Amino acid sequence: MAYLQKITIFTGLIIFIQQGSQRWYARFKVGKKHVTYATGEIDVDAAKVKATEAYYKRRAEFQLGIKAGAQNFEVLANSVIKDLGLDIANGKSVKTNTVYIGILKNYHIPYFTGKRIDTIEQKDMDAFSVWRKKEFGGELSSSSLQNHNAVLGKVYDKALRSAQITKYHIPAFDTEGKRQQRRASFTWGEFRKISDYIDNDMKRTKNKTSRMLLELLYDYIDFVVATGMRPGTEIEHVQWQDISFKLVDGVPEITVAVRKGKTTLYTGTRQVVVRSDFVANLVDLANRFPDRKADDLVFRLADGSEPKSLSRKFSDILAKLGLKESPYGERTLYSLRHSYITWSLKNKCDIAALAKQCGTSIEMIDRNYSHLLPSMFRQEFSGVAYEQKEPDSLKRREPSQRARDANIKSYGGFEKSILERGFI
C-alpha cells in the first residue's frame, strides 16, 4: 500500500494518509486479522488518539471473543423477523410472534436503522423510549412494554450468540409502563350460570360434533377455574402423563405439570395444584379416552381431534347469556384465569404461593389486582367483624352438579387403575 505519509505510533500500530485524502487512517493487527480504521481526523495528534483508542478497544473485544464488524441493528432485526416468520409457519405462538414482528417493523427498525448493534448506548435507548412514546401517542401499557422488550431481547440475543457483542453492550430497556386496567372476570354465580348452560345445551343437542365440543368446553372451563392455568398453550399441551393423582385420606390430590406456555421458556416446568372437585371431570375425561397413551393430549374432542372453535363457542355462549361485556372490558376464556386469581385473593391466599401456582410474579398480581388487596384485610384495618367468607372466594364456591353427584370417597379403583397404567 502506497502512503503519502506514515507514522508509527508503536510497534503494531501505524497511522497513514493515502493519496487523494487529507484524513488519517490507522492500521493494526488483532489476532490474525489486519484492521484498517478511518479516524476521520485531519489533525495528526487527534488521529493518534483515535487510532490508539480503536486499537485497544478492538484488542479487548478480541479477548472477549467478539468478532470484528458488528452488524447494523436492522440486519439483526430482520434476521429475527425471519425466525419469527418460520415459527408462525409452523404454528408456533402465531399471535405473539405476529405482534413481535409488528413491533420491530413499526418501532425498533425505523429508529435504530443505520446504527451498529455494538454502538447503541444507554443514552440511545433512553432517547428511543422518549421517541416511542411520542410515536405511540402516550405511555405503553406494562404488557405492551413487555412485548417490546421481549422482541428487542431477541435481537440482542442474536448479536450475543454470534459474538458481535458481550452482555455488557446491552443497555437497560424501559420497564416503566402504564399501570394496567383492572382485569375483566366473573363472579362465581356467573361462572356457574355458564357451566349449567353448557351442561344443559350438551344434553339438548343432537349433533355429535356440537355435543363433543360442549362436553370438552365444560371440562376445559372447569379446569381453568380449578388451576388458574392460562387458556391456550398451557392447557392445550397438557398430556395424560403430566397429571398426577392419589388419594389422601380418601380425598383426591391432583397436580399437573405445566411444560409449555408463556413463561416455561424462562421458568421451566412448574407443578400446579388442581382443586379436588375436578376429579369428577377427570374421570369423565378418562372414560372418553379408554385407549389413551401417556403422551396423548388431554383436552381433545372425544374422537381425538383438535378443537378448532373452543374460544369462539365460549364467546357465543357469553353473548347469549349477556355476560360478554363487563365494566372492565370484554370477557373471554382468559377471564376465567382472572376469576381464579380474584377468588383466591378474596380467600386471602398467600400471594407468593398464588404467583407460583399461576406462573406469574407478585409484581404482576399487585399491578393487576391491587384493587382487591385492601379489601382482603378490611376487618384488620377497620376493627369491624365482617362475614368471614367472601361471596366469591374459593371457600364459598358451590360445586357443580357433576361434582355433587360424584362420591368423592369412591376413587380407590381409579387410583388403582392409574398405578397399574403408570399415568392417568
C-alpha beads as a LAMMPS data file, in Angstrom:
LAMMPS data file: protein, C-alpha beads

424 atoms
423 bonds

1 atom types
1 bond types

-500.0 500.0 xlo xhi
-500.0 500.0 ylo yhi
-500.0 500.0 zlo zhi

Masses

1 110.0

Atoms # bond

1 1 1 0.000 0.000 0.000
2 1 1 1.409 3.394 -1.019
3 1 1 1.334 6.000 1.708
4 1 1 1.723 9.739 1.227
5 1 1 2.648 9.909 4.866
6 1 1 3.066 7.210 7.541
7 1 1 3.665 7.452 11.282
8 1 1 4.377 4.545 13.629
9 1 1 2.715 5.165 16.993
10 1 1 4.210 1.975 18.456
11 1 1 5.041 -1.476 17.134
12 1 1 1.901 -2.908 15.579
13 1 1 0.033 0.401 15.165
14 1 1 0.530 2.947 12.409
15 1 1 -1.421 5.878 11.022
16 1 1 -1.194 6.967 7.409
17 1 1 -2.604 9.257 4.733
18 1 1 -3.469 7.811 1.337
19 1 1 -3.259 9.539 -1.982
20 1 1 -6.299 11.712 -2.632
21 1 1 -7.173 12.111 1.078
22 1 1 -6.260 14.529 3.832
23 1 1 -7.571 12.356 6.660
24 1 1 -5.597 9.851 8.688
25 1 1 -6.270 6.098 8.723
26 1 1 -4.983 3.604 11.275
27 1 1 -3.761 0.083 10.607
28 1 1 -3.101 -2.660 13.147
29 1 1 -3.362 -6.409 13.592
30 1 1 -5.655 -8.203 16.017
31 1 1 -5.279 -11.957 16.153
32 1 1 -4.598 -12.977 12.568
33 1 1 -6.631 -10.182 11.019
34 1 1 -5.368 -6.803 9.793
35 1 1 -7.716 -3.952 10.633
36 1 1 -7.930 -0.639 8.786
37 1 1 -9.696 2.085 10.722
38 1 1 -10.757 5.544 9.499
39 1 1 -10.026 8.056 12.243
40 1 1 -11.850 10.832 10.354
41 1 1 -9.224 13.291 11.619
42 1 1 -7.040 15.738 9.702
43 1 1 -5.044 16.774 12.782
44 1 1 -2.269 14.242 13.421
45 1 1 -2.463 14.398 17.227
46 1 1 -6.215 13.817 17.211
47 1 1 -5.702 10.947 14.765
48 1 1 -3.139 9.342 17.086
49 1 1 -5.613 9.430 19.978
50 1 1 -8.421 7.941 17.873
51 1 1 -6.147 5.238 16.459
52 1 1 -4.851 4.235 19.881
53 1 1 -8.391 4.047 21.322
54 1 1 -9.542 1.892 18.395
55 1 1 -6.550 -0.416 18.764
56 1 1 -7.077 -1.140 22.460
57 1 1 -10.841 -1.381 22.098
58 1 1 -10.530 -3.963 19.313
59 1 1 -7.928 -5.944 21.253
60 1 1 -10.192 -6.039 24.319
61 1 1 -13.147 -7.181 22.207
62 1 1 -10.989 -9.873 20.603
63 1 1 -10.003 -11.202 24.034
64 1 1 -13.700 -11.332 24.988
65 1 1 -14.439 -13.341 21.855
66 1 1 -16.238 -10.564 19.965
67 1 1 -15.936 -10.699 16.195
68 1 1 -14.922 -7.623 14.256
69 1 1 -17.549 -5.783 12.288
70 1 1 -20.769 -5.955 14.288
71 1 1 -23.871 -5.768 12.092
72 1 1 -26.311 -2.903 11.888
73 1 1 -29.388 -3.209 14.057
74 1 1 -31.791 -3.636 11.126
75 1 1 -29.814 -6.601 9.749
76 1 1 -30.138 -8.457 13.043
77 1 1 -33.769 -7.388 13.480
78 1 1 -34.698 -8.646 10.014
79 1 1 -32.997 -11.937 10.833
80 1 1 -35.184 -12.180 13.956
81 1 1 -38.257 -11.403 11.829
82 1 1 -37.290 -14.271 9.531
83 1 1 -37.033 -16.617 12.536
84 1 1 -40.420 -15.480 13.832
85 1 1 -41.944 -15.983 10.379
86 1 1 -40.722 -19.594 10.355
87 1 1 -42.262 -20.151 13.797
88 1 1 -45.572 -18.735 12.568
89 1 1 -45.471 -21.014 9.511
90 1 1 -45.003 -23.964 11.880
91 1 1 -47.958 -22.857 14.010
92 1 1 -45.808 -21.786 16.961
93 1 1 -47.134 -18.872 19.068
94 1 1 -48.736 -17.323 15.987
95 1 1 -50.441 -14.420 17.754
96 1 1 -47.453 -13.449 19.891
97 1 1 -44.910 -13.762 17.081
98 1 1 -47.092 -11.679 14.759
99 1 1 -47.172 -8.945 17.421
100 1 1 -43.379 -9.165 17.776
101 1 1 -42.867 -8.699 14.024
102 1 1 -45.122 -5.625 14.023
103 1 1 -43.186 -4.093 16.920
104 1 1 -39.832 -4.499 15.183
105 1 1 -41.113 -3.103 11.888
106 1 1 -43.018 -0.165 13.382
107 1 1 -40.708 0.928 16.190
108 1 1 -37.235 -0.576 16.590
109 1 1 -36.105 -0.817 12.968
110 1 1 -37.256 2.718 11.955
111 1 1 -35.443 4.227 14.937
112 1 1 -32.216 2.223 15.028
113 1 1 -31.624 1.746 11.273
114 1 1 -28.015 2.517 10.363
115 1 1 -26.652 2.030 13.895
116 1 1 -24.324 -0.865 14.624
117 1 1 -25.602 -3.049 17.443
118 1 1 -22.385 -2.564 19.438
119 1 1 -22.625 1.232 19.296
120 1 1 -26.113 1.601 20.795
121 1 1 -25.539 3.086 24.224
122 1 1 -27.843 3.664 27.171
123 1 1 -28.451 7.270 26.105
124 1 1 -29.619 5.972 22.701
125 1 1 -32.033 3.523 24.312
126 1 1 -33.366 6.246 26.630
127 1 1 -33.884 8.568 23.642
128 1 1 -35.688 5.753 21.844
129 1 1 -38.127 5.416 24.773
130 1 1 -38.972 9.124 24.507
131 1 1 -39.421 8.857 20.712
132 1 1 -41.568 5.748 21.023
133 1 1 -43.894 7.431 23.491
134 1 1 -44.473 10.298 21.035
135 1 1 -44.885 7.882 18.135
136 1 1 -47.348 5.733 20.086
137 1 1 -49.287 8.741 21.325
138 1 1 -48.840 8.052 25.015
139 1 1 -47.406 5.651 27.558
140 1 1 -47.412 1.980 26.638
141 1 1 -49.155 -0.425 28.985
142 1 1 -46.942 -2.731 31.008
143 1 1 -47.966 -5.754 28.942
144 1 1 -47.199 -3.924 25.661
145 1 1 -43.856 -2.827 27.052
146 1 1 -43.068 -6.423 27.966
147 1 1 -43.697 -7.431 24.349
148 1 1 -41.412 -4.635 23.107
149 1 1 -38.665 -5.698 25.499
150 1 1 -39.098 -9.390 24.711
151 1 1 -38.570 -8.957 20.972
152 1 1 -35.768 -6.422 21.486
153 1 1 -34.130 -9.038 23.699
154 1 1 -34.279 -11.482 20.782
155 1 1 -32.291 -9.040 18.617
156 1 1 -29.623 -8.616 21.283
157 1 1 -29.570 -12.352 21.953
158 1 1 -28.842 -12.993 18.271
159 1 1 -25.958 -10.497 18.391
160 1 1 -24.694 -12.071 21.619
161 1 1 -24.805 -15.615 20.246
162 1 1 -22.975 -14.583 17.080
163 1 1 -20.225 -12.940 19.192
164 1 1 -20.916 -9.438 17.899
165 1 1 -21.374 -8.083 21.423
166 1 1 -20.975 -9.140 25.041
167 1 1 -23.683 -8.829 27.663
168 1 1 -22.013 -5.588 28.760
169 1 1 -23.021 -3.973 25.462
170 1 1 -26.714 -4.497 26.189
171 1 1 -28.353 -1.319 27.552
172 1 1 -31.210 -1.421 30.045
173 1 1 -34.671 -1.481 28.495
174 1 1 -37.523 0.752 29.630
175 1 1 -39.717 -1.077 32.168
176 1 1 -41.953 1.740 33.398
177 1 1 -45.200 1.112 31.542
178 1 1 -48.651 2.482 32.232
179 1 1 -50.374 0.746 35.111
180 1 1 -52.806 -1.745 33.667
181 1 1 -56.549 -1.556 33.996
182 1 1 -58.457 -3.880 36.265
183 1 1 -58.965 -7.241 34.529
184 1 1 -62.396 -8.479 33.482
185 1 1 -63.513 -11.528 35.476
186 1 1 -66.645 -13.428 36.522
187 1 1 -68.430 -13.806 39.807
188 1 1 -68.868 -17.387 40.965
189 1 1 -72.580 -17.117 40.234
190 1 1 -71.877 -16.021 36.657
191 1 1 -69.477 -18.889 36.157
192 1 1 -71.969 -21.435 37.439
193 1 1 -74.590 -19.944 35.113
194 1 1 -72.240 -20.502 32.158
195 1 1 -71.385 -24.019 33.281
196 1 1 -75.037 -25.006 33.745
197 1 1 -75.923 -23.572 30.325
198 1 1 -73.203 -25.676 28.664
199 1 1 -74.322 -28.791 30.552
200 1 1 -77.979 -28.317 29.534
201 1 1 -77.086 -27.470 25.933
202 1 1 -74.954 -30.592 25.746
203 1 1 -77.933 -32.725 26.783
204 1 1 -80.230 -30.993 24.271
205 1 1 -78.104 -31.086 21.149
206 1 1 -78.435 -33.967 18.697
207 1 1 -75.394 -33.030 16.618
208 1 1 -72.467 -35.284 17.547
209 1 1 -69.743 -32.732 16.801
210 1 1 -71.547 -29.999 18.756
211 1 1 -72.017 -32.346 21.697
212 1 1 -68.305 -33.268 21.715
213 1 1 -67.334 -29.592 21.646
214 1 1 -69.691 -28.747 24.508
215 1 1 -68.531 -31.624 26.727
216 1 1 -64.918 -30.599 26.178
217 1 1 -65.726 -26.935 26.852
218 1 1 -67.450 -27.925 30.102
219 1 1 -64.318 -29.706 31.344
220 1 1 -61.988 -27.051 29.926
221 1 1 -63.541 -24.137 31.804
222 1 1 -63.757 -26.200 34.999
223 1 1 -60.049 -26.929 34.632
224 1 1 -59.179 -23.237 34.294
225 1 1 -61.021 -22.316 37.488
226 1 1 -59.587 -25.394 39.231
227 1 1 -55.988 -24.427 38.442
228 1 1 -55.679 -20.799 37.288
229 1 1 -53.713 -22.024 34.260
230 1 1 -53.649 -19.974 31.071
231 1 1 -56.211 -20.961 28.432
232 1 1 -54.442 -21.744 25.198
233 1 1 -50.938 -23.174 25.034
234 1 1 -50.595 -24.104 28.733
235 1 1 -53.791 -26.158 28.902
236 1 1 -53.914 -27.438 25.348
237 1 1 -50.470 -29.066 25.683
238 1 1 -51.255 -31.000 28.877
239 1 1 -50.640 -34.717 28.329
240 1 1 -52.062 -37.599 30.362
241 1 1 -48.629 -38.334 31.792
242 1 1 -48.461 -34.754 33.144
243 1 1 -51.338 -35.376 35.583
244 1 1 -50.635 -36.969 38.961
245 1 1 -53.378 -38.413 41.176
246 1 1 -53.518 -40.037 44.582
247 1 1 -55.934 -40.344 47.476
248 1 1 -55.038 -38.755 50.794
249 1 1 -57.469 -39.931 53.493
250 1 1 -59.959 -40.659 50.724
251 1 1 -59.704 -37.166 49.238
252 1 1 -58.248 -36.778 45.708
253 1 1 -54.935 -34.949 45.443
254 1 1 -54.315 -33.861 41.841
255 1 1 -51.386 -31.986 40.342
256 1 1 -50.417 -31.203 36.764
257 1 1 -47.008 -30.445 35.248
258 1 1 -47.090 -27.369 33.001
259 1 1 -44.406 -27.945 30.390
260 1 1 -45.302 -25.484 27.651
261 1 1 -46.658 -21.951 27.751
262 1 1 -45.959 -18.260 28.121
263 1 1 -43.356 -18.494 30.890
264 1 1 -41.991 -22.043 30.785
265 1 1 -39.155 -20.970 28.473
266 1 1 -37.768 -18.911 31.376
267 1 1 -39.012 -20.778 34.452
268 1 1 -39.033 -24.383 33.271
269 1 1 -41.764 -26.886 34.145
270 1 1 -43.965 -25.888 37.076
271 1 1 -46.258 -28.067 39.176
272 1 1 -49.819 -26.804 39.575
273 1 1 -52.299 -27.999 42.193
274 1 1 -55.752 -28.896 40.840
275 1 1 -58.803 -28.424 43.078
276 1 1 -60.053 -31.823 44.225
277 1 1 -63.606 -31.302 42.921
278 1 1 -62.203 -31.518 39.380
279 1 1 -61.861 -35.270 39.935
280 1 1 -65.398 -35.791 38.559
281 1 1 -64.354 -34.098 35.299
282 1 1 -61.133 -36.097 35.282
283 1 1 -62.999 -39.398 35.455
284 1 1 -65.261 -38.334 32.583
285 1 1 -62.259 -37.290 30.504
286 1 1 -60.523 -40.609 31.179
287 1 1 -63.664 -42.562 30.265
288 1 1 -63.852 -40.769 26.918
289 1 1 -60.355 -41.992 26.035
290 1 1 -60.065 -45.622 27.210
291 1 1 -57.179 -46.322 24.803
292 1 1 -55.211 -43.165 25.694
293 1 1 -51.414 -43.150 25.675
294 1 1 -49.146 -41.330 28.104
295 1 1 -48.186 -38.635 25.602
296 1 1 -51.701 -38.089 24.220
297 1 1 -53.144 -34.615 24.767
298 1 1 -55.921 -34.448 27.373
299 1 1 -58.099 -31.642 26.065
300 1 1 -59.234 -33.081 22.767
301 1 1 -62.650 -33.902 21.331
302 1 1 -63.939 -37.402 22.085
303 1 1 -62.888 -38.569 18.616
304 1 1 -59.312 -37.425 19.349
305 1 1 -59.373 -34.425 17.035
306 1 1 -58.222 -30.919 17.921
307 1 1 -60.998 -28.459 18.797
308 1 1 -60.934 -25.542 16.365
309 1 1 -63.576 -23.232 17.814
310 1 1 -63.492 -23.605 21.605
311 1 1 -62.843 -19.924 22.248
312 1 1 -65.447 -18.800 19.704
313 1 1 -68.058 -21.177 21.182
314 1 1 -67.406 -19.798 24.663
315 1 1 -67.728 -16.245 23.337
316 1 1 -71.063 -17.111 21.668
317 1 1 -72.374 -18.533 24.946
318 1 1 -71.345 -15.389 26.842
319 1 1 -73.220 -13.286 24.283
320 1 1 -76.366 -15.425 24.650
321 1 1 -76.222 -15.098 28.441
322 1 1 -75.485 -11.351 28.340
323 1 1 -72.142 -11.875 30.063
324 1 1 -69.721 -10.910 27.304
325 1 1 -69.329 -7.262 28.282
326 1 1 -68.175 -6.071 31.689
327 1 1 -67.284 -2.668 33.180
328 1 1 -63.632 -3.635 32.659
329 1 1 -63.786 -4.814 29.067
330 1 1 -64.876 -7.806 27.051
331 1 1 -64.749 -11.187 28.770
332 1 1 -63.147 -14.217 27.143
333 1 1 -61.842 -17.642 28.124
334 1 1 -58.862 -15.841 29.658
335 1 1 -61.234 -14.066 32.069
336 1 1 -61.627 -17.421 33.834
337 1 1 -57.971 -17.241 34.874
338 1 1 -58.509 -13.718 36.188
339 1 1 -61.526 -15.031 38.068
340 1 1 -59.438 -17.759 39.704
341 1 1 -56.858 -15.208 40.861
342 1 1 -59.582 -12.836 42.065
343 1 1 -61.364 -15.552 44.065
344 1 1 -58.060 -16.758 45.523
345 1 1 -57.155 -13.245 46.669
346 1 1 -60.571 -12.801 48.262
347 1 1 -59.839 -16.028 50.100
348 1 1 -56.670 -14.357 51.459
349 1 1 -54.460 -16.768 49.562
350 1 1 -50.728 -16.239 50.048
351 1 1 -49.733 -14.013 47.121
352 1 1 -46.317 -15.614 46.644
353 1 1 -47.901 -19.083 46.501
354 1 1 -50.590 -17.800 44.121
355 1 1 -47.950 -16.297 41.815
356 1 1 -46.112 -19.633 41.760
357 1 1 -49.330 -21.561 41.066
358 1 1 -50.291 -19.277 38.177
359 1 1 -46.829 -18.925 36.653
360 1 1 -46.680 -15.170 37.167
361 1 1 -44.985 -12.708 39.521
362 1 1 -46.017 -10.991 42.743
363 1 1 -45.439 -7.691 40.928
364 1 1 -47.872 -8.677 38.170
365 1 1 -50.550 -9.664 40.682
366 1 1 -50.083 -6.389 42.539
367 1 1 -50.276 -4.448 39.266
368 1 1 -53.474 -6.066 38.005
369 1 1 -55.351 -6.914 41.189
370 1 1 -54.313 -4.145 43.581
371 1 1 -57.963 -3.080 43.921
372 1 1 -58.582 -6.282 45.895
373 1 1 -55.687 -6.133 48.333
374 1 1 -57.078 -3.551 50.806
375 1 1 -60.457 -5.342 50.934
376 1 1 -58.718 -8.610 51.801
377 1 1 -57.830 -7.135 55.178
378 1 1 -60.810 -4.842 55.742
379 1 1 -61.538 -6.381 59.167
380 1 1 -57.980 -5.816 60.338
381 1 1 -57.975 -2.244 59.028
382 1 1 -61.422 -1.230 60.283
383 1 1 -61.760 -3.181 63.522
384 1 1 -65.248 -4.282 62.415
385 1 1 -66.077 -8.007 62.298
386 1 1 -67.309 -8.840 58.790
387 1 1 -68.588 -12.142 57.496
388 1 1 -65.511 -14.332 57.311
389 1 1 -66.152 -15.792 53.844
390 1 1 -66.197 -13.523 50.825
391 1 1 -69.096 -14.296 48.439
392 1 1 -66.775 -15.067 45.559
393 1 1 -63.940 -16.698 47.460
394 1 1 -62.903 -20.265 46.753
395 1 1 -64.195 -21.375 50.171
396 1 1 -67.700 -20.234 49.259
397 1 1 -67.819 -21.993 45.875
398 1 1 -70.750 -24.268 45.257
399 1 1 -69.571 -27.349 43.337
400 1 1 -71.107 -28.277 40.016
401 1 1 -73.899 -30.810 39.827
402 1 1 -71.406 -33.245 38.368
403 1 1 -69.154 -32.912 41.413
404 1 1 -72.122 -33.133 43.797
405 1 1 -73.311 -36.322 42.140
406 1 1 -69.857 -37.885 42.394
407 1 1 -68.854 -39.807 45.514
408 1 1 -65.512 -38.270 46.482
409 1 1 -64.555 -41.342 48.530
410 1 1 -65.128 -43.898 45.768
411 1 1 -61.983 -43.262 43.732
412 1 1 -59.909 -46.159 45.050
413 1 1 -60.478 -48.097 41.830
414 1 1 -59.490 -45.058 39.820
415 1 1 -56.264 -44.715 41.824
416 1 1 -55.505 -48.438 41.390
417 1 1 -56.024 -48.200 37.642
418 1 1 -53.610 -45.272 37.489
419 1 1 -50.957 -47.176 39.434
420 1 1 -51.262 -50.123 37.064
421 1 1 -51.224 -47.954 33.938
422 1 1 -48.475 -45.612 35.139
423 1 1 -50.422 -42.462 34.275
424 1 1 -53.979 -41.094 34.495

Bonds

1 1 1 2
2 1 2 3
3 1 3 4
4 1 4 5
5 1 5 6
6 1 6 7
7 1 7 8
8 1 8 9
9 1 9 10
10 1 10 11
11 1 11 12
12 1 12 13
13 1 13 14
14 1 14 15
15 1 15 16
16 1 16 17
17 1 17 18
18 1 18 19
19 1 19 20
20 1 20 21
21 1 21 22
22 1 22 23
23 1 23 24
24 1 24 25
25 1 25 26
26 1 26 27
27 1 27 28
28 1 28 29
29 1 29 30
30 1 30 31
31 1 31 32
32 1 32 33
33 1 33 34
34 1 34 35
35 1 35 36
36 1 36 37
37 1 37 38
38 1 38 39
39 1 39 40
40 1 40 41
41 1 41 42
42 1 42 43
43 1 43 44
44 1 44 45
45 1 45 46
46 1 46 47
47 1 47 48
48 1 48 49
49 1 49 50
50 1 50 51
51 1 51 52
52 1 52 53
53 1 53 54
54 1 54 55
55 1 55 56
56 1 56 57
57 1 57 58
58 1 58 59
59 1 59 60
60 1 60 61
61 1 61 62
62 1 62 63
63 1 63 64
64 1 64 65
65 1 65 66
66 1 66 67
67 1 67 68
68 1 68 69
69 1 69 70
70 1 70 71
71 1 71 72
72 1 72 73
73 1 73 74
74 1 74 75
75 1 75 76
76 1 76 77
77 1 77 78
78 1 78 79
79 1 79 80
80 1 80 81
81 1 81 82
82 1 82 83
83 1 83 84
84 1 84 85
85 1 85 86
86 1 86 87
87 1 87 88
88 1 88 89
89 1 89 90
90 1 90 91
91 1 91 92
92 1 92 93
93 1 93 94
94 1 94 95
95 1 95 96
96 1 96 97
97 1 97 98
98 1 98 99
99 1 99 100
100 1 100 101
101 1 101 102
102 1 102 103
103 1 103 104
104 1 104 105
105 1 105 106
106 1 106 107
107 1 107 108
108 1 108 109
109 1 109 110
110 1 110 111
111 1 111 112
112 1 112 113
113 1 113 114
114 1 114 115
115 1 115 116
116 1 116 117
117 1 117 118
118 1 118 119
119 1 119 120
120 1 120 121
121 1 121 122
122 1 122 123
123 1 123 124
124 1 124 125
125 1 125 126
126 1 126 127
127 1 127 128
128 1 128 129
129 1 129 130
130 1 130 131
131 1 131 132
132 1 132 133
133 1 133 134
134 1 134 135
135 1 135 136
136 1 136 137
137 1 137 138
138 1 138 139
139 1 139 140
140 1 140 141
141 1 141 142
142 1 142 143
143 1 143 144
144 1 144 145
145 1 145 146
146 1 146 147
147 1 147 148
148 1 148 149
149 1 149 150
150 1 150 151
151 1 151 152
152 1 152 153
153 1 153 154
154 1 154 155
155 1 155 156
156 1 156 157
157 1 157 158
158 1 158 159
159 1 159 160
160 1 160 161
161 1 161 162
162 1 162 163
163 1 163 164
164 1 164 165
165 1 165 166
166 1 166 167
167 1 167 168
168 1 168 169
169 1 169 170
170 1 170 171
171 1 171 172
172 1 172 173
173 1 173 174
174 1 174 175
175 1 175 176
176 1 176 177
177 1 177 178
178 1 178 179
179 1 179 180
180 1 180 181
181 1 181 182
182 1 182 183
183 1 183 184
184 1 184 185
185 1 185 186
186 1 186 187
187 1 187 188
188 1 188 189
189 1 189 190
190 1 190 191
191 1 191 192
192 1 192 193
193 1 193 194
194 1 194 195
195 1 195 196
196 1 196 197
197 1 197 198
198 1 198 199
199 1 199 200
200 1 200 201
201 1 201 202
202 1 202 203
203 1 203 204
204 1 204 205
205 1 205 206
206 1 206 207
207 1 207 208
208 1 208 209
209 1 209 210
210 1 210 211
211 1 211 212
212 1 212 213
213 1 213 214
214 1 214 215
215 1 215 216
216 1 216 217
217 1 217 218
218 1 218 219
219 1 219 220
220 1 220 221
221 1 221 222
222 1 222 223
223 1 223 224
224 1 224 225
225 1 225 226
226 1 226 227
227 1 227 228
228 1 228 229
229 1 229 230
230 1 230 231
231 1 231 232
232 1 232 233
233 1 233 234
234 1 234 235
235 1 235 236
236 1 236 237
237 1 237 238
238 1 238 239
239 1 239 240
240 1 240 241
241 1 241 242
242 1 242 243
243 1 243 244
244 1 244 245
245 1 245 246
246 1 246 247
247 1 247 248
248 1 248 249
249 1 249 250
250 1 250 251
251 1 251 252
252 1 252 253
253 1 253 254
254 1 254 255
255 1 255 256
256 1 256 257
257 1 257 258
258 1 258 259
259 1 259 260
260 1 260 261
261 1 261 262
262 1 262 263
263 1 263 264
264 1 264 265
265 1 265 266
266 1 266 267
267 1 267 268
268 1 268 269
269 1 269 270
270 1 270 271
271 1 271 272
272 1 272 273
273 1 273 274
274 1 274 275
275 1 275 276
276 1 276 277
277 1 277 278
278 1 278 279
279 1 279 280
280 1 280 281
281 1 281 282
282 1 282 283
283 1 283 284
284 1 284 285
285 1 285 286
286 1 286 287
287 1 287 288
288 1 288 289
289 1 289 290
290 1 290 291
291 1 291 292
292 1 292 293
293 1 293 294
294 1 294 295
295 1 295 296
296 1 296 297
297 1 297 298
298 1 298 299
299 1 299 300
300 1 300 301
301 1 301 302
302 1 302 303
303 1 303 304
304 1 304 305
305 1 305 306
306 1 306 307
307 1 307 308
308 1 308 309
309 1 309 310
310 1 310 311
311 1 311 312
312 1 312 313
313 1 313 314
314 1 314 315
315 1 315 316
316 1 316 317
317 1 317 318
318 1 318 319
319 1 319 320
320 1 320 321
321 1 321 322
322 1 322 323
323 1 323 324
324 1 324 325
325 1 325 326
326 1 326 327
327 1 327 328
328 1 328 329
329 1 329 330
330 1 330 331
331 1 331 332
332 1 332 333
333 1 333 334
334 1 334 335
335 1 335 336
336 1 336 337
337 1 337 338
338 1 338 339
339 1 339 340
340 1 340 341
341 1 341 342
342 1 342 343
343 1 343 344
344 1 344 345
345 1 345 346
346 1 346 347
347 1 347 348
348 1 348 349
349 1 349 350
350 1 350 351
351 1 351 352
352 1 352 353
353 1 353 354
354 1 354 355
355 1 355 356
356 1 356 357
357 1 357 358
358 1 358 359
359 1 359 360
360 1 360 361
361 1 361 362
362 1 362 363
363 1 363 364
364 1 364 365
365 1 365 366
366 1 366 367
367 1 367 368
368 1 368 369
369 1 369 370
370 1 370 371
371 1 371 372
372 1 372 373
373 1 373 374
374 1 374 375
375 1 375 376
376 1 376 377
377 1 377 378
378 1 378 379
379 1 379 380
380 1 380 381
381 1 381 382
382 1 382 383
383 1 383 384
384 1 384 385
385 1 385 386
386 1 386 387
387 1 387 388
388 1 388 389
389 1 389 390
390 1 390 391
391 1 391 392
392 1 392 393
393 1 393 394
394 1 394 395
395 1 395 396
396 1 396 397
397 1 397 398
398 1 398 399
399 1 399 400
400 1 400 401
401 1 401 402
402 1 402 403
403 1 403 404
404 1 404 405
405 1 405 406
406 1 406 407
407 1 407 408
408 1 408 409
409 1 409 410
410 1 410 411
411 1 411 412
412 1 412 413
413 1 413 414
414 1 414 415
415 1 415 416
416 1 416 417
417 1 417 418
418 1 418 419
419 1 419 420
420 1 420 421
421 1 421 422
422 1 422 423
423 1 423 424
